[in-house]
Each structure stands twice: as C-alpha cells, then as structure tokens.
Amino acid sequence: MIKAVIFDFDGLMVDTETPAYHAFCKVYGEYGKELPLEMYAQCVGTSFDIFNPYTYLVEILQHSVNYEVIREQVDVQYRELLQHIQPRPGVVNYLKEARDMGLKIGLASSSYFNWIEPYLTRFDLHGYFDSINTADLVQQVKPDPELYLLSLQKLEVKPEEAVSFEDSLNGFKAAKRAGLHTVIVPNEMTSTFPFEFYDMKIPSMEAVELKELVKQLEKRDIARKL
C-alpha cells in the first residue's frame, strides 16, 4: 500500500533546469562554442562534480577567460530567464491531493536548501511537506540513493510504500536504487533522456490524477505478487 510520495524539486516541481541549460548555451554561443545536451545531461539532477559546465568552457577556451567571469555571465542570463517562472502544471494539485489522501509528503533534492527555500516561500509550498531533505543533509547527492533513504527514514515508510517523482536520469537512478516506485515527469529539456525500467511515465502532473496514479501502481504491485 502506498503511504508516501516524495518529490524532486528542480525540473520537477519548478523547471529551473531548462532555463539553466539555455543560459549556459547562450554564454557558450557568445564565445563561439556549443554545449551539447547529452554532455550537459550528466549534471542534471545532481551536482557539478560529475560535469562542470563552467570549467568545461574555460578548458575549451584554453583559459583565455576567467572562471568567475563566465559564472557571472551565466548568472545574468539565468536570473533573466527565471523572472517569470511558475510551478509546473499540476504540481500544486498533486500536493493538495496527497494531503487529502492522507499520504505523507517528502521533498528530496540535490540542491541546497538556501536555493529551494525562496521558491517554497514564493509559491507557498512549505506547509505541504512532512520532510524536506536537501544537499545540506547528506554526504552524497543523486544518483546516490542517500537523499531518498533519508526521506524514507524521516517519513517512517518502507521503500515499497513510497512513490518518487523525478524528471532527470540522476534523480530516477537514486530513487530506483533506494527501492521506491518510480514515476518520471520529464520537462522540456529531459523529455529526450533515455529513461528505462521506470514504473510510470507521464507528460505532466495534469495528465493523471494522483489518486488514479497511486491506484495503478498498487494494482501492479498486487499483480506482481500473484
């Protein structure tokens, strides 16, 4: 029986990821370079430890430009693109549905809390969550399962009793490794990512009511046990 839902944040609840990629692409273009999506995808849903698009541009420019200069240029573009950002379609309804259904609600993000908190305040989302876990609280972020394992512990549910909602490959891998049900809700940028072996994939949270989604997952669990 499903007892909890755990949401990613960046790209899933609020699509901060697509604007970030566009911001990098614009700055790369100003230097006559390109940033392939398949390369940038390595850092989506995780930290820049796997692939750092700032240092990569410095490297291919052979250090003819300062790292901090590039960071500021990207930040200017990014802030501009984020000005009118809103929660993705269906997100608030899912949170309301989860609360009405008596489900525990968690947030598991590879971002730091000081990045997420202003958005939670801006969109009045704080009150929905029983547990918020961010990069500040773990040693390893996604695709490591630590964030999800911590979320399960705080929500006091077993992996098979929880559903994860992710938009990125790194987030999906983390949830899968932690043993949760996995639901993929790709955004504009991650829609072409090669997701495999997930439990469900939906175009947006408007496409399927949460109650129906949970019902489908529970039916599949029963079928597997027969």
Backbone as CSV, one residue per row, in Angstrom:
resi,resn,N_x,N_y,N_z,CA_x,CA_y,CA_z,C_x,C_y,C_z
1,MET,0.839,-1.198,0.000,0.000,0.000,0.000,0.875,1.250,0.000
2,ILE,0.543,2.209,-0.850,1.298,3.454,-0.931,0.940,4.351,0.251
3,LYS,1.973,4.789,0.978,1.762,5.640,2.143,2.430,7.009,2.023
4,ALA,3.309,7.174,1.030,4.050,8.436,0.913,4.400,8.750,-0.529
5,VAL,4.532,10.016,-0.804,5.025,10.497,-2.103,6.215,11.402,-1.832
6,ILE,7.252,11.266,-2.637,8.467,12.066,-2.465,8.808,12.738,-3.789
7,PHE,8.905,14.043,-3.744,9.122,14.833,-4.947,10.548,15.360,-5.033
8,ASP,11.092,15.334,-6.223,12.282,16.111,-6.550,11.845,17.572,-6.597
9,PHE,12.794,18.486,-6.728,12.396,19.896,-6.826,12.751,20.495,-8.186
10,ASP,14.039,20.737,-8.417,14.459,21.405,-9.653,14.098,20.565,-10.873
11,GLY,13.358,21.177,-11.792,12.978,20.485,-13.013,11.692,19.707,-12.882
12,LEU,11.340,19.315,-11.667,10.144,18.514,-11.431,9.003,19.375,-10.913
13,MET,9.226,20.072,-9.815,8.189,20.944,-9.261,8.223,22.316,-9.928
14,VAL,9.424,22.832,-10.072,9.645,24.105,-10.767,10.752,23.858,-11.783
15,ASP,10.509,24.142,-13.034,11.512,23.833,-14.060,12.590,24.899,-14.104
16,THR,13.510,24.781,-13.172,14.686,25.647,-13.164,15.795,25.080,-14.040
17,GLU,15.638,23.843,-14.494,16.706,23.173,-15.237,16.773,23.592,-16.702
18,THR,15.624,23.685,-17.359,15.625,24.099,-18.765,16.195,25.506,-18.930
19,PRO,15.774,26.494,-18.107,16.385,27.830,-18.211,17.884,27.811,-17.945
20,ALA,18.331,26.948,-17.026,19.766,26.875,-16.735,20.541,26.434,-17.976
21,TYR,20.034,25.423,-18.650,20.696,24.948,-19.861,20.701,26.032,-20.938
22,HIS,19.582,26.719,-21.109,19.505,27.797,-22.101,20.485,28.919,-21.771
23,ALA,20.638,29.207,-20.475,21.575,30.260,-20.056,23.007,29.876,-20.417
24,PHE,23.372,28.630,-20.138,24.718,28.168,-20.498,24.909,28.197,-22.011
25,CYS,23.903,27.733,-22.756,24.015,27.713,-24.218,24.236,29.114,-24.787
26,LYS,23.547,30.086,-24.214,23.687,31.458,-24.702,25.105,31.976,-24.473
27,VAL,25.640,31.719,-23.284,27.001,32.175,-22.972,28.028,31.420,-23.813
28,TYR,27.853,30.117,-23.954,28.751,29.338,-24.813,28.736,29.913,-26.235
29,GLY,27.541,30.236,-26.726,27.405,30.782,-28.071,28.131,32.102,-28.245
30,GLU,28.142,32.905,-27.187,28.840,34.189,-27.253,30.345,34.007,-27.438
31,TYR,30.849,32.846,-27.034,32.271,32.531,-27.206,32.508,31.644,-28.428
32,GLY,31.445,31.423,-29.211,31.583,30.613,-30.411,31.662,29.125,-30.154
33,LYS,31.136,28.689,-29.013,31.183,27.279,-28.642,29.764,26.736,-28.463
34,GLU,29.647,25.411,-28.421,28.368,24.763,-28.190,28.449,23.865,-26.960
35,LEU,27.315,23.699,-26.298,27.221,22.804,-25.154,26.172,21.743,-25.479
36,PRO,26.596,20.574,-25.978,25.636,19.523,-26.344,24.799,19.083,-25.147
37,LEU,23.522,18.838,-25.376,22.634,18.436,-24.297,23.094,17.136,-23.653
38,GLU,23.577,16.195,-24.465,23.998,14.913,-23.905,25.180,15.085,-22.946
39,MET,25.975,16.120,-23.151,27.083,16.402,-22.235,26.563,17.078,-20.964
40,TYR,25.702,18.073,-21.146,25.151,18.796,-20.005,24.282,17.887,-19.146
41,ALA,23.676,16.882,-19.758,22.772,15.973,-19.044,23.457,15.274,-17.876
42,GLN,24.768,15.158,-17.924,25.495,14.489,-16.849,25.297,15.163,-15.499
43,CYS,25.078,16.483,-15.499,24.967,17.206,-14.234,23.528,17.559,-13.872
44,VAL,22.577,17.151,-14.695,21.170,17.459,-14.416,20.660,16.553,-13.302
45,GLY,20.131,17.156,-12.253,19.606,16.388,-11.134,20.657,15.979,-10.119
46,THR,21.884,16.458,-10.291,22.958,16.146,-9.353,23.815,17.401,-9.180
47,SER,25.059,17.238,-8.759,25.947,18.377,-8.583,26.846,18.523,-9.809
48,PHE,27.692,19.546,-9.795,28.638,19.763,-10.898,29.906,18.927,-10.728
49,ASP,29.908,17.998,-9.762,31.086,17.157,-9.556,31.311,16.213,-10.732
50,ILE,30.213,15.789,-11.365,30.320,14.864,-12.496,30.725,15.596,-13.768
51,PHE,30.072,16.724,-14.025,30.411,17.569,-15.169,30.138,19.017,-14.799
52,ASN,31.156,19.859,-14.921,31.023,21.270,-14.567,31.037,22.118,-15.841
53,PRO,29.882,22.667,-16.241,29.823,23.426,-17.500,30.594,24.737,-17.453
54,TYR,30.883,25.244,-16.264,31.700,26.460,-16.158,33.156,26.146,-16.490
55,THR,33.716,25.160,-15.791,35.128,24.835,-16.012,35.360,24.237,-17.394
56,TYR,34.327,23.548,-17.926,34.478,22.974,-19.267,34.674,24.078,-20.310
57,LEU,33.924,25.170,-20.177,34.089,26.268,-21.127,35.460,26.908,-20.978
58,VAL,35.926,27.063,-19.733,37.274,27.601,-19.508,38.318,26.712,-20.193
59,GLU,38.128,25.405,-20.057,39.094,24.464,-20.637,39.130,24.534,-22.157
60,ILE,37.961,24.557,-22.803,37.955,24.554,-24.266,38.355,25.909,-24.844
61,LEU,38.301,26.960,-23.995,38.786,28.271,-24.422,40.263,28.441,-24.082
62,GLN,40.839,27.377,-23.527,42.261,27.348,-23.169,42.611,28.458,-22.179
63,HIS,41.714,28.645,-21.192,41.932,29.567,-20.087,42.099,31.020,-20.532
64,SER,41.507,31.366,-21.656,41.576,32.752,-22.118,40.526,33.628,-21.452
65,VAL,39.714,33.027,-20.599,38.704,33.779,-19.866,38.631,33.216,-18.450
66,ASN,38.330,34.093,-17.496,38.301,33.722,-16.094,37.019,32.972,-15.730
67,TYR,37.145,31.974,-14.846,36.006,31.177,-14.381,34.905,32.080,-13.813
68,GLU,35.271,33.046,-12.989,34.282,33.914,-12.339,33.567,34.810,-13.348
69,VAL,34.250,35.155,-14.413,33.618,35.957,-15.471,32.506,35.148,-16.121
70,ILE,32.804,33.904,-16.441,31.805,33.029,-17.052,30.633,32.802,-16.101
71,ARG,30.937,32.568,-14.826,29.878,32.353,-13.838,28.935,33.553,-13.786
72,GLU,29.487,34.751,-13.781,28.650,35.946,-13.728,27.813,36.098,-14.998
73,GLN,28.401,35.797,-16.146,27.665,35.898,-17.405,26.491,34.919,-17.437
74,VAL,26.723,33.692,-16.972,25.652,32.701,-16.924,24.578,33.126,-15.922
75,ASP,25.016,33.628,-14.769,24.064,34.042,-13.733,23.148,35.154,-14.222
76,VAL,23.683,36.083,-14.981,22.876,37.185,-15.535,21.793,36.629,-16.451
77,GLN,22.186,35.729,-17.337,21.219,35.119,-18.256,20.182,34.294,-17.498
78,TYR,20.659,33.545,-16.514,19.784,32.657,-15.744,18.744,33.448,-14.956
79,ARG,19.184,34.500,-14.276,18.255,35.324,-13.494,17.177,35.918,-14.382
80,GLU,17.552,36.298,-15.570,16.589,36.866,-16.512,15.531,35.830,-16.887
81,LEU,15.971,34.609,-17.151,15.052,33.548,-17.560,14.147,33.075,-16.420
82,LEU,14.601,33.253,-15.179,13.839,32.778,-14.025,12.800,33.775,-13.511
83,GLN,12.787,34.975,-14.057,11.934,36.032,-13.523,10.457,35.651,-13.461
84,HIS,9.978,34.963,-14.463,8.550,34.680,-14.536,8.229,33.199,-14.357
85,ILE,9.135,32.470,-13.734,8.955,31.038,-13.581,7.818,30.737,-12.603
86,GLN,7.111,29.634,-12.853,5.990,29.201,-12.016,6.108,27.693,-11.769
87,PRO,5.401,27.159,-10.776,5.386,25.701,-10.606,4.884,25.025,-11.874
88,ARG,5.381,23.851,-12.157,4.946,23.129,-13.345,3.465,22.751,-13.223
89,PRO,2.776,22.595,-14.346,1.351,22.264,-14.325,1.042,21.016,-13.493
90,GLY,0.054,21.146,-12.623,-0.403,20.021,-11.826,0.316,19.801,-10.515
91,VAL,1.428,20.493,-10.301,2.225,20.281,-9.085,1.420,20.584,-7.826
92,VAL,0.824,21.750,-7.760,0.077,22.148,-6.563,-1.113,21.218,-6.348
93,ASN,-1.769,20.819,-7.429,-2.895,19.889,-7.304,-2.447,18.550,-6.733
94,TYR,-1.268,18.069,-7.149,-0.753,16.807,-6.612,-0.487,16.931,-5.114
95,LEU,0.062,18.051,-4.697,0.332,18.254,-3.277,-0.971,18.289,-2.483
96,LYS,-1.965,18.955,-3.017,-3.272,19.014,-2.354,-3.921,17.639,-2.306
97,GLU,-3.845,16.913,-3.425,-4.413,15.564,-3.474,-3.731,14.645,-2.469
98,ALA,-2.408,14.726,-2.408,-1.653,13.869,-1.488,-2.074,14.142,-0.046
99,ARG,-2.235,15.388,0.273,-2.657,15.748,1.626,-4.065,15.238,1.897
100,ASP,-4.965,15.397,0.930,-6.351,14.932,1.089,-6.431,13.415,1.206
101,MET,-5.485,12.727,0.564,-5.467,11.262,0.601,-4.796,10.725,1.865
102,GLY,-4.269,11.615,2.673,-3.602,11.200,3.895,-2.213,10.638,3.683
103,LEU,-1.615,10.938,2.532,-0.264,10.466,2.244,0.769,11.383,2.899
104,LYS,1.874,10.808,3.313,2.995,11.617,3.788,3.691,12.203,2.562
105,ILE,4.216,13.416,2.716,4.786,14.119,1.568,6.222,14.535,1.877
106,GLY,7.130,14.123,1.010,8.532,14.469,1.185,9.106,15.185,-0.021
107,LEU,10.199,15.881,0.209,10.953,16.528,-0.863,12.392,16.059,-0.741
108,ALA,12.965,15.588,-1.832,14.347,15.100,-1.845,15.074,15.756,-3.012
109,SER,15.973,16.670,-2.706,16.622,17.451,-3.760,18.129,17.488,-3.605
110,SER,18.823,17.416,-4.737,20.282,17.537,-4.750,20.741,18.980,-4.615
111,SER,19.807,19.919,-4.640,20.142,21.327,-4.442,20.255,21.618,-2.946
112,TYR,20.832,22.778,-2.631,20.929,23.201,-1.240,19.650,23.906,-0.827
113,PHE,19.364,23.865,0.472,18.108,24.412,0.978,17.984,25.906,0.685
114,ASN,19.094,26.638,0.743,19.008,28.090,0.513,18.658,28.434,-0.941
115,TRP,18.752,27.462,-1.841,18.296,27.654,-3.225,16.798,27.378,-3.332
116,ILE,16.362,26.309,-2.668,14.971,25.878,-2.755,14.019,26.749,-1.934
117,GLU,14.463,27.152,-0.752,13.582,27.825,0.203,12.872,29.054,-0.359
118,PRO,13.545,29.929,-1.098,12.836,31.101,-1.643,11.677,30.718,-2.563
119,TYR,11.824,29.618,-3.312,10.738,29.170,-4.182,9.591,28.586,-3.367
120,LEU,9.922,27.840,-2.324,8.877,27.293,-1.460,8.073,28.417,-0.823
121,THR,8.765,29.470,-0.444,8.087,30.630,0.154,7.287,31.389,-0.903
122,ARG,7.900,31.621,-2.029,7.259,32.383,-3.112,5.956,31.744,-3.569
123,PHE,5.942,30.414,-3.632,4.754,29.711,-4.128,3.917,29.097,-3.004
124,ASP,4.264,29.440,-1.754,3.506,28.994,-0.586,3.392,27.464,-0.541
125,LEU,4.524,26.789,-0.628,4.546,25.323,-0.681,5.055,24.666,0.610
126,HIS,5.647,25.449,1.502,6.252,24.892,2.719,5.322,23.947,3.460
127,GLY,4.090,24.368,3.646,3.159,23.660,4.511,2.755,22.278,4.052
128,TYR,3.040,21.934,2.815,2.644,20.622,2.295,3.590,19.504,2.740
129,PHE,4.827,19.851,3.076,5.845,18.813,3.255,6.024,18.380,4.704
130,ASP,6.047,17.057,4.877,6.355,16.475,6.181,7.858,16.329,6.369
131,SER,8.591,16.314,5.261,10.038,16.138,5.317,10.668,16.818,4.107
132,ILE,11.694,17.625,4.355,12.442,18.280,3.275,13.915,17.934,3.445
133,ASN,14.471,17.243,2.471,15.874,16.831,2.534,16.626,17.352,1.316
134,THR,17.716,18.029,1.578,18.496,18.671,0.525,19.975,18.298,0.656
135,ALA,20.792,18.836,-0.224,22.215,18.512,-0.240,22.918,18.839,1.070
136,ASP,22.348,19.755,1.847,22.945,20.134,3.125,23.007,18.978,4.119
137,LEU,22.116,17.987,3.937,21.913,16.954,4.951,22.548,15.619,4.626
138,VAL,23.170,15.490,3.460,23.742,14.202,3.051,25.179,14.366,2.586
139,GLN,25.879,13.248,2.540,27.255,13.272,2.042,27.303,13.126,0.531
140,GLN,26.319,12.382,-0.026,26.274,12.153,-1.470,24.888,12.515,-2.008
141,VAL,24.856,13.283,-3.081,23.579,13.614,-3.717,23.280,12.600,-4.817
142,LYS,22.158,12.760,-5.468,21.758,11.857,-6.546,22.848,11.827,-7.636
143,PRO,23.107,10.692,-8.257,22.334,9.447,-8.304,22.514,8.515,-7.110
144,ASP,23.302,8.914,-6.110,23.376,8.124,-4.887,21.992,8.127,-4.218
145,PRO,21.568,7.031,-3.614,20.224,6.951,-3.030,20.086,7.609,-1.655
146,GLU,21.148,8.221,-1.131,21.139,8.708,0.252,19.984,9.656,0.551
147,LEU,19.677,10.567,-0.356,18.577,11.509,-0.125,17.241,10.781,0.028
148,TYR,17.034,9.775,-0.775,15.787,9.019,-0.683,15.742,8.147,0.560
149,LEU,16.856,7.551,0.923,16.898,6.726,2.123,16.636,7.573,3.364
150,LEU,17.180,8.779,3.375,16.932,9.699,4.485,15.458,10.105,4.526
151,SER,14.890,10.346,3.370,13.472,10.712,3.293,12.584,9.594,3.816
152,LEU,12.880,8.367,3.416,12.103,7.219,3.894,12.188,7.097,5.418
153,GLN,13.388,7.298,5.932,13.596,7.205,7.375,12.769,8.262,8.114
154,LYS,12.794,9.488,7.631,12.067,10.566,8.302,10.557,10.426,8.160
155,LEU,10.113,9.900,7.029,8.679,9.714,6.812,8.170,8.430,7.453
156,GLU,9.109,7.588,7.903,8.792,6.326,8.567,7.963,5.403,7.665
157,VAL,8.446,5.232,6.426,7.804,4.320,5.483,8.871,3.434,4.837
158,LYS,8.429,2.295,4.334,9.325,1.396,3.618,9.430,1.847,2.154
159,PRO,10.497,1.450,1.460,10.645,1.841,0.049,9.442,1.483,-0.814
160,GLU,8.897,0.282,-0.612,7.766,-0.157,-1.425,6.473,0.582,-1.089
161,GLU,6.489,1.384,-0.030,5.314,2.159,0.368,5.377,3.603,-0.124
162,ALA,6.416,3.920,-0.905,6.616,5.304,-1.347,6.744,5.410,-2.860
163,VAL,6.308,6.549,-3.378,6.407,6.848,-4.812,7.320,8.044,-4.999
164,SER,8.281,7.924,-5.880,9.164,9.045,-6.216,8.701,9.696,-7.508
165,PHE,8.840,11.006,-7.576,8.544,11.756,-8.791,9.819,12.474,-9.216
166,GLU,10.311,12.138,-10.404,11.584,12.666,-10.890,11.491,13.082,-12.347
167,ASP,12.352,14.013,-12.734,12.408,14.455,-14.125,13.743,14.125,-14.776
168,SER,14.749,13.763,-13.974,16.096,13.563,-14.511,16.573,12.129,-14.342
169,LEU,17.559,11.752,-15.127,18.135,10.412,-15.025,18.814,10.192,-13.683
170,ASN,19.546,11.200,-13.205,20.243,11.044,-11.932,19.263,10.880,-10.780
171,GLY,18.171,11.637,-10.809,17.162,11.505,-9.774,16.465,10.163,-9.837
172,PHE,16.134,9.737,-11.049,15.485,8.442,-11.248,16.366,7.310,-10.724
173,LYS,17.662,7.361,-11.044,18.583,6.316,-10.590,18.640,6.264,-9.065
174,ALA,18.621,7.430,-8.433,18.668,7.484,-6.969,17.440,6.824,-6.366
175,ALA,16.266,7.155,-6.896,15.020,6.584,-6.386,14.963,5.082,-6.627
176,LYS,15.399,4.667,-7.801,15.389,3.238,-8.150,16.298,2.460,-7.211
177,ARG,17.481,3.017,-6.956,18.438,2.342,-6.073,17.931,2.259,-4.637
178,ALA,17.091,3.213,-4.253,16.524,3.202,-2.901,15.318,2.282,-2.801
179,GLY,14.827,1.770,-3.948,13.748,0.804,-3.942,12.348,1.370,-4.014
180,LEU,12.208,2.653,-4.350,10.890,3.272,-4.424,10.200,2.971,-5.753
181,HIS,8.886,3.164,-5.790,8.188,3.222,-7.070,8.698,4.467,-7.788
182,THR,8.883,4.380,-9.085,9.452,5.500,-9.834,8.481,6.016,-10.888
183,VAL,8.170,7.300,-10.794,7.324,7.964,-11.787,8.137,9.083,-12.417
184,ILE,8.254,9.043,-13.731,9.018,10.044,-14.475,8.065,11.104,-15.016
185,VAL,8.392,12.365,-14.738,7.626,13.500,-15.272,8.633,14.431,-15.938
186,PRO,9.044,14.129,-17.168,10.106,14.906,-17.812,9.677,16.336,-18.109
187,ASN,10.653,17.214,-18.121,10.394,18.596,-18.537,10.870,18.784,-19.974
188,GLU,10.845,20.013,-20.440,11.223,20.303,-21.830,12.600,19.752,-22.174
189,MET,13.538,19.913,-21.247,14.911,19.515,-21.530,15.130,18.020,-21.374
190,THR,14.471,17.381,-20.389,14.753,15.981,-20.105,13.833,15.003,-20.843
191,SER,12.945,15.525,-21.661,11.974,14.662,-22.355,12.632,13.661,-23.304
192,THR,13.853,13.954,-23.743,14.543,13.043,-24.669,15.542,12.132,-23.958
193,PHE,15.638,12.234,-22.640,16.597,11.411,-21.899,16.180,9.937,-21.964
194,PRO,17.146,9.021,-22.003,16.838,7.597,-22.170,16.440,6.900,-20.870
195,PHE,15.253,7.199,-20.356,14.754,6.537,-19.155,14.368,5.088,-19.474
196,GLU,14.694,4.185,-18.560,14.338,2.775,-18.731,13.962,2.165,-17.379
197,PHE,13.054,1.196,-17.426,12.698,0.400,-16.251,12.042,1.207,-15.136
198,TYR,11.334,2.265,-15.490,10.563,3.029,-14.516,9.190,2.368,-14.373
199,ASP,8.467,2.760,-13.334,7.130,2.206,-13.120,6.083,2.919,-13.961
200,MET,6.183,4.233,-14.053,5.261,5.011,-14.879,5.982,6.239,-15.421
201,LYS,5.486,6.731,-16.552,5.991,7.971,-17.133,4.796,8.767,-17.620
202,ILE,4.681,10.013,-17.154,3.552,10.861,-17.534,4.085,12.189,-18.057
203,PRO,3.395,12.825,-19.006,3.895,14.076,-19.581,3.863,15.250,-18.612
204,SER,2.905,15.227,-17.679,2.819,16.263,-16.649,1.901,15.766,-15.551
205,MET,1.877,16.450,-14.436,1.010,16.056,-13.342,-0.444,16.433,-13.593
206,GLU,-0.681,17.108,-14.693,-2.057,17.369,-15.104,-2.651,16.186,-15.865
207,ALA,-1.792,15.328,-16.369,-2.235,14.250,-17.255,-3.000,13.142,-16.521
208,VAL,-2.608,12.877,-15.270,-3.217,11.792,-14.490,-3.421,12.289,-13.067
209,GLU,-4.615,12.096,-12.519,-4.848,12.464,-11.129,-4.001,11.574,-10.224
210,LEU,-3.544,12.132,-9.123,-2.684,11.377,-8.221,-3.394,10.129,-7.700
211,LYS,-4.663,10.245,-7.387,-5.418,9.107,-6.875,-5.407,7.950,-7.871
212,GLU,-5.580,8.264,-9.158,-5.576,7.243,-10.194,-4.184,6.661,-10.376
213,LEU,-3.166,7.503,-10.315,-1.780,7.047,-10.460,-1.422,6.060,-9.353
214,VAL,-1.760,6.408,-8.129,-1.480,5.532,-6.989,-2.236,4.214,-7.137
215,LYS,-3.474,4.285,-7.594,-4.283,3.085,-7.782,-3.624,2.150,-8.797
216,GLN,-3.108,2.725,-9.890,-2.449,1.910,-10.915,-1.191,1.239,-10.369
217,LEU,-0.414,1.967,-9.592,0.807,1.410,-9.016,0.481,0.283,-8.035
218,GLU,-0.544,0.463,-7.236,-0.915,-0.565,-6.266,-1.443,-1.813,-6.967
219,LYS,-2.168,-1.635,-8.076,-2.639,-2.786,-8.851,-1.463,-3.576,-9.412
220,ARG,-0.441,-2.860,-9.871,0.732,-3.535,-10.418,1.459,-4.314,-9.326
221,ASP,1.505,-3.743,-8.126,2.146,-4.438,-7.003,1.429,-5.751,-6.716
222,ILE,0.104,-5.702,-6.711,-0.696,-6.905,-6.451,-0.457,-7.948,-7.533
223,ALA,-0.444,-7.480,-8.795,-0.229,-8.397,-9.923,1.123,-9.083,-9.848
224,ARG,2.139,-8.355,-9.394,3.489,-8.937,-9.305,3.544,-10.033,-8.248
225,LYS,2.735,-9.893,-7.214,2.766,-10.853,-6.105,1.987,-12.130,-6.421
226,LEU,1.130,-12.076,-7.438,0.318,-13.252,-7.778,1.146,-14.325,-8.504
